[in-house]
Amino acid sequence: QVQLVESGGGLVQAGGSLRLSCAASGSIFSINTMGWYRQAPGKQRELVATITGSDSTNYADSAKGRFTISRDNAKNTVSLQMNSLKPEDTAVYYCHALLLQRRLTGLRMNEYWGQGTQVTVSS
């Protein structure tokens, strides 16, 4: 199995910064894409940012210019630096990983989610 463990959420005032981190562990052959998604109360889960193994990044329009995603392939970790936070950034943030696992029949691509970490931005 694979576990994604997030850390770094909390309460911050508007304009402040937070850094989220996520560490993947378990039966992992290699990790393709890692990313962060968020879900606000009453809304669907949405993409925040993703990063591939070659450091190609993709950001939601709401995150561009304020958030920076990075990863450490050697440690199987991904981080999200969030600056200039706004009240509308308040949500539960989930770490996501698309990775290869070795099975008896060969390599298989699977996706995993973290348990989520709360980010609250006060006005």
OpenMM code with the backbone's topology and positions (N, CA, C; nanometers):
from openmm import Vec3, app, unit

residues = "GLN VAL GLN LEU VAL GLU SER GLY GLY GLY LEU VAL GLN ALA GLY GLY SER LEU ARG LEU SER CYS ALA ALA SER GLY SER ILE PHE SER ILE ASN THR MET GLY TRP TYR ARG GLN ALA PRO GLY LYS GLN ARG GLU LEU VAL ALA THR ILE THR GLY SER ASP SER THR ASN TYR ALA ASP SER ALA LYS GLY ARG PHE THR ILE SER ARG ASP ASN ALA LYS ASN THR VAL SER LEU GLN MET ASN SER LEU LYS PRO GLU ASP THR ALA VAL TYR TYR CYS HIS ALA LEU LEU LEU GLN ARG ARG LEU THR GLY LEU ARG MET ASN GLU TYR TRP GLY GLN GLY THR GLN VAL THR VAL SER SER".split()
positions = [
    Vec3(0.0821, -0.1202, 0.0000),
    Vec3(0.0000, 0.0000, 0.0000),
    Vec3(0.0856, 0.1252, 0.0000),
    Vec3(0.0201, 0.2368, -0.0249),
    Vec3(0.0888, 0.3659, -0.0295),
    Vec3(0.0183, 0.4622, 0.0640),
    Vec3(0.0964, 0.5402, 0.1347),
    Vec3(0.0409, 0.6446, 0.2203),
    Vec3(0.0930, 0.7802, 0.1770),
    Vec3(0.0025, 0.8772, 0.1747),
    Vec3(0.0394, 1.0162, 0.1523),
    Vec3(0.0073, 1.0916, 0.2804),
    Vec3(0.1095, 1.1483, 0.3422),
    Vec3(0.0910, 1.2171, 0.4693),
    Vec3(0.1188, 1.3653, 0.4493),
    Vec3(0.0160, 1.4462, 0.4747),
    Vec3(0.0265, 1.5905, 0.4561),
    Vec3(0.0560, 1.6599, 0.5879),
    Vec3(0.1149, 1.7775, 0.5769),
    Vec3(0.1390, 1.8610, 0.6941),
    Vec3(0.1455, 2.0061, 0.6499),
    Vec3(0.1281, 2.0964, 0.7455),
    Vec3(0.1491, 2.2375, 0.7173),
    Vec3(0.0251, 2.3238, 0.7083),
    Vec3(-0.0922, 2.2658, 0.7198),
    Vec3(-0.2118, 2.3475, 0.7166),
    Vec3(-0.2267, 2.4287, 0.8443),
    Vec3(-0.3267, 2.5162, 0.8460),
    Vec3(-0.3500, 2.5959, 0.9649),
    Vec3(-0.4312, 2.7191, 0.9358),
    Vec3(-0.4291, 2.8098, 1.0321),
    Vec3(-0.5038, 2.9354, 1.0237),
    Vec3(-0.4062, 3.0497, 0.9990),
    Vec3(-0.4382, 3.1335, 0.9012),
    Vec3(-0.3521, 3.2462, 0.8677),
    Vec3(-0.4391, 3.3639, 0.8268),
    Vec3(-0.3892, 3.4832, 0.8472),
    Vec3(-0.4628, 3.6025, 0.8051),
    Vec3(-0.4452, 3.6259, 0.6553),
    Vec3(-0.5402, 3.6943, 0.5971),
    Vec3(-0.5310, 3.7282, 0.4553),
    Vec3(-0.4000, 3.8019, 0.4286),
    Vec3(-0.3357, 3.7648, 0.3189),
    Vec3(-0.2060, 3.8216, 0.2859),
    Vec3(-0.0888, 3.7417, 0.3378),
    Vec3(-0.1171, 3.6467, 0.4239),
    Vec3(-0.0107, 3.5656, 0.4831),
    Vec3(0.0290, 3.4488, 0.3948),
    Vec3(0.1165, 3.3652, 0.4491),
    Vec3(0.1715, 3.2525, 0.3732),
    Vec3(0.1624, 3.1236, 0.4550),
    Vec3(0.1528, 3.0134, 0.3827),
    Vec3(0.1603, 2.8808, 0.4416),
    Vec3(0.2353, 2.7910, 0.3445),
    Vec3(0.2984, 2.6879, 0.3996),
    Vec3(0.3660, 2.5889, 0.3171),
    Vec3(0.3120, 2.4516, 0.3521),
    Vec3(0.2555, 2.3846, 0.2542),
    Vec3(0.2057, 2.2486, 0.2713),
    Vec3(0.3099, 2.1494, 0.2203),
    Vec3(0.3209, 2.0377, 0.2899),
    Vec3(0.4119, 1.9319, 0.2474),
    Vec3(0.3403, 1.7985, 0.2483),
    Vec3(0.3856, 1.7096, 0.1625),
    Vec3(0.3258, 1.5765, 0.1522),
    Vec3(0.4360, 1.4759, 0.1242),
    Vec3(0.4372, 1.3694, 0.2015),
    Vec3(0.5375, 1.2642, 0.1837),
    Vec3(0.4679, 1.1338, 0.1463),
    Vec3(0.5149, 1.0722, 0.0399),
    Vec3(0.4601, 0.9440, -0.0046),
    Vec3(0.5520, 0.8316, 0.0415),
    Vec3(0.4903, 0.7252, 0.0909),
    Vec3(0.5686, 0.6102, 0.1360),
    Vec3(0.4920, 0.4824, 0.1075),
    Vec3(0.5658, 0.3718, 0.1044),
    Vec3(0.5026, 0.2428, 0.0805),
    Vec3(0.5579, 0.1756, -0.0431),
    Vec3(0.4733, 0.0955, -0.1046),
    Vec3(0.5137, 0.0172, -0.2199),
    Vec3(0.5089, 0.1022, -0.3465),
    Vec3(0.6196, 0.1703, -0.3741),
    Vec3(0.6261, 0.2642, -0.4865),
    Vec3(0.7411, 0.2255, -0.5785),
    Vec3(0.7112, 0.2069, -0.7067),
    Vec3(0.8181, 0.1857, -0.8046),
    Vec3(0.8709, 0.3198, -0.8521),
    Vec3(0.7794, 0.4067, -0.8938),
    Vec3(0.8153, 0.5428, -0.9299),
    Vec3(0.6896, 0.6290, -0.9262),
    Vec3(0.7084, 0.7580, -0.9090),
    Vec3(0.5955, 0.8510, -0.9038),
    Vec3(0.5930, 0.9323, -1.0319),
    Vec3(0.4793, 0.9346, -1.0965),
    Vec3(0.4617, 1.0107, -1.2196),
    Vec3(0.4320, 1.1558, -1.1838),
    Vec3(0.3111, 1.1827, -1.1457),
    Vec3(0.2685, 1.3188, -1.1148),
    Vec3(0.2263, 1.3299, -0.9689),
    Vec3(0.2638, 1.4386, -0.9052),
    Vec3(0.2148, 1.4706, -0.7717),
    Vec3(0.1447, 1.6050, -0.7791),
    Vec3(0.0503, 1.6265, -0.6896),
    Vec3(-0.0205, 1.7514, -0.6961),
    Vec3(-0.1014, 1.7810, -0.5720),
    Vec3(-0.1634, 1.8982, -0.5760),
    Vec3(-0.2497, 1.9433, -0.4675),
    Vec3(-0.3856, 1.9809, -0.5250),
    Vec3(-0.4885, 1.9371, -0.4559),
    Vec3(-0.6257, 1.9720, -0.4871),
    Vec3(-0.6871, 2.0291, -0.3611),
    Vec3(-0.7993, 2.0984, -0.3769),
    Vec3(-0.8655, 2.1519, -0.2587),
    Vec3(-1.0163, 2.1420, -0.2736),
    Vec3(-1.0815, 2.1390, -0.1587),
    Vec3(-1.2274, 2.1326, -0.1571),
    Vec3(-1.2798, 2.2227, -0.0472),
    Vec3(-1.3547, 2.3238, -0.0893),
    Vec3(-1.4186, 2.4155, 0.0040),
    Vec3(-1.5577, 2.3616, 0.0390),
    Vec3(-1.6137, 2.4022, 0.1514),
    Vec3(-1.7471, 2.3532, 0.1906),
    Vec3(-1.8502, 2.3807, 0.0824),
    Vec3(-1.9245, 2.2784, 0.0459),
    Vec3(-2.0293, 2.2931, -0.0532),
    Vec3(-1.9820, 2.2989, -0.1968),
    Vec3(-1.8531, 2.2800, -0.2182),
    Vec3(-1.7988, 2.2867, -0.3542),
    Vec3(-1.7298, 2.1557, -0.3904),
    Vec3(-1.7086, 2.1385, -0.5213),
    Vec3(-1.6381, 2.0196, -0.5672),
    Vec3(-1.4871, 2.0350, -0.5460),
    Vec3(-1.4206, 1.9214, -0.5394),
    Vec3(-1.2757, 1.9239, -0.5296),
    Vec3(-1.2186, 1.9798, -0.6601),
    Vec3(-1.1185, 2.0668, -0.6479),
    Vec3(-1.0616, 2.1300, -0.7659),
    Vec3(-0.9097, 2.1241, -0.7635),
    Vec3(-0.8529, 2.1287, -0.8822),
    Vec3(-0.7086, 2.1292, -0.8966),
    Vec3(-0.6501, 2.2597, -0.8449),
    Vec3(-0.5383, 2.2501, -0.7743),
    Vec3(-0.4611, 2.3677, -0.7370),
    Vec3(-0.3334, 2.3725, -0.8212),
    Vec3(-0.2551, 2.2653, -0.8155),
    Vec3(-0.1301, 2.2602, -0.8909),
    Vec3(-0.0812, 2.1163, -0.9004),
    Vec3(-0.0132, 2.0856, -1.0099),
    Vec3(0.0492, 1.9546, -1.0267),
    Vec3(0.1920, 1.9719, -1.0767),
    Vec3(0.2733, 1.8670, -1.0551),
    Vec3(0.4110, 1.8696, -1.1001),
    Vec3(0.4509, 1.7286, -1.1408),
    Vec3(0.5162, 1.7170, -1.2558),
    Vec3(0.5591, 1.5867, -1.3043),
    Vec3(0.6999, 1.5540, -1.2531),
    Vec3(0.7445, 1.4345, -1.2849),
    Vec3(0.8782, 1.3935, -1.2433),
    Vec3(0.9893, 1.4748, -1.3075),
    Vec3(0.9583, 1.5380, -1.4194),
    Vec3(1.0563, 1.6241, -1.4861),
    Vec3(1.0340, 1.7710, -1.4515),
    Vec3(0.9558, 1.7944, -1.3438),
    Vec3(0.9318, 1.9297, -1.2913),
    Vec3(0.8486, 2.0179, -1.3837),
    Vec3(0.7694, 1.9582, -1.4684),
    Vec3(0.6736, 2.0355, -1.5463),
    Vec3(0.5533, 2.0638, -1.4564),
    Vec3(0.5144, 2.1904, -1.4471),
    Vec3(0.4093, 2.2294, -1.3539),
    Vec3(0.2836, 2.2782, -1.4254),
    Vec3(0.1730, 2.2671, -1.3540),
    Vec3(0.0451, 2.3160, -1.4030),
    Vec3(-0.0282, 2.3778, -1.2844),
    Vec3(-0.0809, 2.4973, -1.3028),
    Vec3(-0.1487, 2.5678, -1.1947),
    Vec3(-0.2908, 2.6058, -1.2360),
    Vec3(-0.3802, 2.6049, -1.1377),
    Vec3(-0.5108, 2.6652, -1.1584),
    Vec3(-0.4915, 2.8156, -1.1726),
    Vec3(-0.5810, 2.8790, -1.2456),
    Vec3(-0.5693, 3.0237, -1.2641),
    Vec3(-0.5664, 3.0958, -1.1290),
    Vec3(-0.6418, 3.0457, -1.0327),
    Vec3(-0.6492, 3.1094, -0.9013),
    Vec3(-0.5177, 3.1004, -0.8244),
    Vec3(-0.4315, 3.0060, -0.8641),
    Vec3(-0.3051, 2.9839, -0.7939),
    Vec3(-0.1856, 3.0508, -0.8627),
    Vec3(-0.2011, 3.0823, -0.9873),
    Vec3(-0.0886, 3.1386, -1.0638),
    Vec3(-0.0398, 3.2688, -1.0027),
    Vec3(0.0922, 3.2782, -0.9872),
    Vec3(0.1519, 3.3991, -0.9338),
    Vec3(0.1544, 3.4072, -0.7823),
    Vec3(0.0813, 3.3180, -0.7151),
    Vec3(0.0783, 3.3206, -0.5682),
    Vec3(0.1306, 3.1905, -0.5080),
    Vec3(0.1056, 3.0790, -0.5737),
    Vec3(0.1445, 2.9479, -0.5216),
    Vec3(0.2589, 2.8911, -0.6048),
    Vec3(0.3457, 2.8151, -0.5391),
    Vec3(0.4550, 2.7475, -0.6082),
    Vec3(0.4616, 2.6027, -0.5620),
    Vec3(0.4545, 2.5110, -0.6578),
    Vec3(0.4646, 2.3692, -0.6257),
    Vec3(0.6060, 2.3208, -0.6559),
    Vec3(0.6554, 2.2313, -0.5729),
    Vec3(0.7888, 2.1751, -0.5932),
    Vec3(0.7902, 2.0321, -0.5411),
    Vec3(0.8869, 1.9540, -0.5859),
    Vec3(0.8957, 1.8163, -0.5380),
    Vec3(1.0403, 1.7729, -0.5239),
    Vec3(1.0597, 1.6749, -0.4383),
    Vec3(1.1908, 1.6137, -0.4190),
    Vec3(1.1747, 1.4668, -0.4582),
    Vec3(1.2227, 1.4328, -0.5754),
    Vec3(1.2022, 1.2970, -0.6258),
    Vec3(1.2737, 1.1928, -0.5404),
    Vec3(1.3860, 1.2296, -0.4831),
    Vec3(1.4619, 1.1343, -0.4016),
    Vec3(1.3868, 1.0991, -0.2732),
    Vec3(1.3091, 1.1945, -0.2236),
    Vec3(1.2379, 1.1746, -0.0966),
    Vec3(1.0888, 1.1472, -0.1172),
    Vec3(1.0436, 1.1482, -0.2418),
    Vec3(0.9003, 1.1282, -0.2716),
    Vec3(0.8126, 1.2278, -0.1974),
    Vec3(0.8533, 1.3533, -0.2018),
    Vec3(0.7758, 1.4575, -0.1358),
    Vec3(0.7355, 1.5659, -0.2355),
    Vec3(0.6270, 1.6314, -0.2039),
    Vec3(0.5805, 1.7455, -0.2817),
    Vec3(0.5388, 1.8544, -0.1840),
    Vec3(0.5672, 1.9787, -0.2204),
    Vec3(0.5340, 2.0917, -0.1350),
    Vec3(0.4580, 2.1962, -0.2131),
    Vec3(0.3813, 2.2754, -0.1403),
    Vec3(0.3069, 2.3856, -0.2007),
    Vec3(0.3287, 2.5094, -0.1148),
    Vec3(0.4020, 2.6046, -0.1691),
    Vec3(0.4224, 2.7328, -0.1014),
    Vec3(0.3097, 2.8260, -0.1441),
    Vec3(0.2331, 2.8720, -0.0468),
    Vec3(0.1179, 2.9563, -0.0753),
    Vec3(0.1420, 3.0945, -0.0156),
    Vec3(0.1486, 3.1945, -0.1012),
    Vec3(0.1684, 3.3326, -0.0585),
    Vec3(0.0459, 3.4163, -0.0924),
    Vec3(0.0391, 3.5331, -0.0316),
    Vec3(-0.0724, 3.6255, -0.0578),
    Vec3(-0.2070, 3.5551, -0.0480),
    Vec3(-0.2240, 3.4815, 0.0595),
    Vec3(-0.3456, 3.4018, 0.0754),
    Vec3(-0.4685, 3.4893, 0.0902),
    Vec3(-0.5800, 3.4408, 0.0367),
    Vec3(-0.7067, 3.5113, 0.0391),
    Vec3(-0.8097, 3.4260, 0.1133),
    Vec3(-0.9137, 3.4868, 0.1674),
    Vec3(-1.0189, 3.4076, 0.2338),
    Vec3(-1.0778, 3.2999, 0.1429),
    Vec3(-1.0830, 3.3254, 0.0141),
    Vec3(-1.1377, 3.2263, -0.0792),
    Vec3(-1.0460, 3.1068, -0.0999),
    Vec3(-0.9257, 3.1113, -0.0440),
    Vec3(-0.8368, 2.9952, -0.0479),
    Vec3(-0.8692, 2.8958, 0.0644),
    Vec3(-0.9599, 2.9329, 0.1523),
    Vec3(-0.9984, 2.8448, 0.2618),
    Vec3(-1.0601, 2.7164, 0.2077),
    Vec3(-1.0023, 2.6042, 0.2489),
    Vec3(-1.0472, 2.4744, 0.1993),
    Vec3(-0.9662, 2.3648, 0.2679),
    Vec3(-1.0100, 2.2422, 0.2452),
    Vec3(-0.9264, 2.1275, 0.2804),
    Vec3(-0.8389, 2.0977, 0.1590),
    Vec3(-0.7092, 2.0899, 0.1799),
    Vec3(-0.6144, 2.0666, 0.0718),
    Vec3(-0.5696, 1.9202, 0.0750),
    Vec3(-0.5771, 1.8571, -0.0414),
    Vec3(-0.5443, 1.7156, -0.0532),
    Vec3(-0.4223, 1.6952, -0.1425),
    Vec3(-0.3338, 1.6118, -0.0962),
    Vec3(-0.2203, 1.5707, -0.1767),
    Vec3(-0.2635, 1.4540, -0.2666),
    Vec3(-0.2133, 1.4515, -0.3879),
    Vec3(-0.2483, 1.3469, -0.4841),
    Vec3(-0.1213, 1.2962, -0.5514),
    Vec3(-0.1172, 1.1664, -0.5761),
    Vec3(-0.0027, 1.1092, -0.6460),
    Vec3(-0.0492, 1.0049, -0.7469),
    Vec3(0.0074, 1.0113, -0.8642),
    Vec3(-0.0140, 0.9106, -0.9692),
    Vec3(0.1185, 0.8358, -0.9816),
    Vec3(0.1175, 0.7077, -0.9482),
    Vec3(0.2445, 0.6380, -0.9372),
    Vec3(0.2380, 0.4953, -0.9900),
    Vec3(0.3559, 0.4415, -1.0160),
    Vec3(0.3683, 0.3045, -1.0634),
    Vec3(0.4000, 0.2122, -0.9458),
    Vec3(0.3314, 0.0994, -0.9435),
    Vec3(0.3590, -0.0024, -0.8443),
    Vec3(0.3877, -0.1342, -0.9159),
    Vec3(0.4765, -0.2136, -0.8552),
    Vec3(0.5110, -0.3417, -0.9151),
    Vec3(0.4106, -0.4469, -0.8680),
    Vec3(0.3546, -0.5153, -0.9642),
    Vec3(0.2620, -0.6241, -0.9350),
    Vec3(0.3160, -0.7522, -0.9965),
    Vec3(0.2569, -0.8649, -0.9629),
    Vec3(0.3007, -0.9924, -1.0192),
    Vec3(0.2917, -0.9914, -1.1704),
    Vec3(0.1945, -0.9173, -1.2229),
    Vec3(0.1727, -0.9126, -1.3680),
    Vec3(0.2516, -0.8012, -1.4339),
    Vec3(0.3284, -0.7261, -1.3548),
    Vec3(0.4066, -0.6162, -1.4107),
    Vec3(0.3778, -0.4861, -1.3388),
    Vec3(0.4155, -0.3758, -1.4018),
    Vec3(0.3949, -0.2443, -1.3416),
    Vec3(0.2522, -0.1963, -1.3667),
    Vec3(0.1963, -0.1317, -1.2641),
    Vec3(0.0591, -0.0825, -1.2743),
    Vec3(0.0516, 0.0598, -1.2204),
    Vec3(-0.0207, 0.1461, -1.2926),
    Vec3(-0.0368, 0.2853, -1.2514),
    Vec3(-0.1569, 0.2946, -1.1590),
    Vec3(-0.1378, 0.3582, -1.0442),
    Vec3(-0.2459, 0.3798, -0.9486),
    Vec3(-0.2410, 0.5219, -0.8968),
    Vec3(-0.3530, 0.5691, -0.8453),
    Vec3(-0.3550, 0.7012, -0.7872),
    Vec3(-0.3929, 0.6917, -0.6399),
    Vec3(-0.3367, 0.7826, -0.5616),
    Vec3(-0.3612, 0.7860, -0.4187),
    Vec3(-0.3865, 0.9290, -0.3723),
    Vec3(-0.4619, 0.9390, -0.2628),
    Vec3(-0.4945, 1.0676, -0.2023),
    Vec3(-0.4504, 1.0689, -0.0566),
    Vec3(-0.4106, 1.1874, -0.0110),
    Vec3(-0.3857, 1.2058, 0.1299),
    Vec3(-0.5166, 1.2266, 0.2047),
    Vec3(-0.5050, 1.2414, 0.3356),
    Vec3(-0.6247, 1.2545, 0.4183),
    Vec3(-0.6779, 1.3964, 0.4203),
    Vec3(-0.5993, 1.4906, 0.3736),
    Vec3(-0.6410, 1.6301, 0.3689),
    Vec3(-0.5906, 1.7096, 0.4877),
    Vec3(-0.5629, 1.8363, 0.4633),
    Vec3(-0.5207, 1.9271, 0.5686),
    Vec3(-0.5964, 2.0583, 0.5526),
    Vec3(-0.6474, 2.1095, 0.6620),
    Vec3(-0.7317, 2.2296, 0.6583),
    Vec3(-0.6469, 2.3560, 0.6479),
    Vec3(-0.6842, 2.4407, 0.5550),
    Vec3(-0.6264, 2.5751, 0.5427),
    Vec3(-0.7394, 2.6746, 0.5598),
    Vec3(-0.7247, 2.7631, 0.6564),
    Vec3(-0.8255, 2.8650, 0.6829),
    Vec3(-0.7594, 3.0012, 0.6768),
    Vec3(-0.8143, 3.0872, 0.5925),
    Vec3(-0.7618, 3.2227, 0.5755),
    Vec3(-0.8661, 3.3198, 0.6265),
    Vec3(-0.8311, 3.3953, 0.7274),
    Vec3(-0.9257, 3.4914, 0.7850),
    Vec3(-0.9079, 3.6289, 0.7214),
    Vec3(-1.0176, 3.7007, 0.7142),
    Vec3(-1.0140, 3.8342, 0.6507),
    Vec3(-0.9830, 3.9425, 0.7516),
] * unit.nanometer
topology = app.Topology()
chain = topology.addChain("A")
for resn in residues:
    res = topology.addResidue(resn, chain)
    for name in ("N", "CA", "C"):
        topology.addAtom(name, app.Element.getBySymbol(name[0]), res)
